[in-house]
Amino acid sequence: MKKIFLLAIVQFMFMGCSLKYIDAPISAIVAPNNLIWEKNYIDNQEKNRDLLECAQLYSRAYNQFGSNYSYIIYDICMIKKGYDFVTKPNGFPNQCEFKHNAVGCALSKGEIYLDNEGRVIWRKTGKEVKVDDFR
């Protein structure tokens, strides 16, 4: 019985999951969008409007394709609006530990960037980021 339990834990960790936050409520580990996206020289009203516009895209994508696709759409929308991704917002763990932040984390690591024409570009290849790159 002990061996099965240990094997289950090892397998769980190899799957890319972590026991670190297993007892924490989701609201204690996943930061709200208004904390993980920052932009200089912007007031709260404009930020809330941008968050809402991207949330509407998220909602349409979620209804049509599901959650993984919709998170990607949301993040690309925020990047195109000129926002930076905050990996460790105040009081929350590193948001890059959670799969749904893949695009924002790629931005914070410098793997992608917003070019002068408003396109999100892969730094290594110079190609535009596609939703399927993160699926």
ABEGO torsion letter per residue (X at the ends): XAAAAAAAAAAAAAAGBBAAAAABBAAAABBBAAAABBBBGBBAAAAAAAAAAAAAAAAAAAAAAEAAAAAAAAAAAAAAAGBBBBABBBGBBBAAABAAAAAAAAAAAGABBBBAAGBBBBAAAGBBBBAAAAX
